[in-house]
Amino acid sequence: MSDLDQFRRDTRAWLDSNCPPEMRKPVTADEDVFWGGRNTKFSSEPQRLWFERMRDKGWTVPDWPKQYGGGGLDGAEAKVLREEMSAIGARPPLSSFGIWMLGPALLKYGNEEQKQEHLPKIAAGLIRWCQGYSEPNAGSDLASLQTRAESDGDDYIINGQKIWTSYANYADWIFCLVRTDGTAKKHDGISFILFDMTSPGVSTKPILLISGKSPFCETFFDNVRVPKIRVVGTVNRGWDVAKYLLQHERAMISGMGERGAGRPLGQVAADSIGVDAEGQLDDAMLRGQIATFEVDEAALSCAAERAVDLAKAGQGHPAFSSAMKYYGTELNKRRHEILMSAGGIDALEWESPRSHEGAKPRAWLRTKANSIEGGTSEVMLGIVAKRILDLPGA
């Protein structure tokens, strides 16, 4: 038996013993997801146990180095862990922009002091992060950002506004793009900086969406003083960090279209529509749509695994995350369209305990933002055309 086979057997046994049955059920409500942070609140005892056991194992970030709170697993071992967790339907123990986006950027561009200060706290769920990128006049054209950071001795004084800042009203810290040189070319003169959301001068205002919920915020900076040592990478070269982080953000968003997000669609549809005498979904057209969706879903999952393997081998294409983001976005929208069709008139219920306060229609409406956040679908298609297909410009 190979070492990897033994690792699989040991991992399977550990998960079987340590993952509570409640943590093997699909996520159905916001409280099912644990984000960590200074004001950590667990929704249940099983959620606390699952997080703490995985944290102590280093498996909230299994492929990060152990000195930063990770599990120290190599690429093959991390893949085995993902497969074994998927096999039992285990929920992620911790959801975090620190894990999905900031962490990889710090590992690549951060100095050792920054890594030691922030990465272990991310792995332990102690700090919740948000992303300060988009501005009212700098969305898809992000390099047009105008939030200013003016030098003042050992500090920067930051003034400006960000928008669509996900969960800024709950975040402890922000990773933020600011303009440190107003005379440089558009993509130059930008720096990537970290600071505490409780700093004087920081304020947030939730944006009410059509779904009736507010995951996004406007974020304002009024003379916010931040030490210069908080800059990650080189001053005025923050665009390099930003581009690298965007690859991880887009890969994260594409993951919304991957397999394993809740119960199989056929089972959900059968709850409302029922089955025929042969035990098949009693709607041939919807049955065909679900079958086609599941084939595409499996293809995305395989492409995601391949992308991870290529990245670990140093062979990944930097623009492939844009293709994944586009495909995953469209697939997630299709999933929720099918869920709405399968639910019939019940899926239109907006406010009631029976519908979990309209969980299905609110989630369906929320997916419309998937093709905007992290780069619009149109921008993603343009990147694919130019950088992967090498098509000529207009």
Helices and strands as residue ranges (DSSP letters): H 3-18, G 21-24, G 30-32, H 45-57, G 66-68, H 75-87, H 97-97, I 98-102, H 103-109, H 112-123, E 129-132, G 142-144, E 148-152, E 155-162, E 173-179, E 190-196, E 202-207, E 216-227, G 228-230, E 231-232, H 238-254, G 255-257, H 265-273, H 284-312, H 320-343, G 344-348, H 359-366, G 367-371, H 377-383, I 384-388
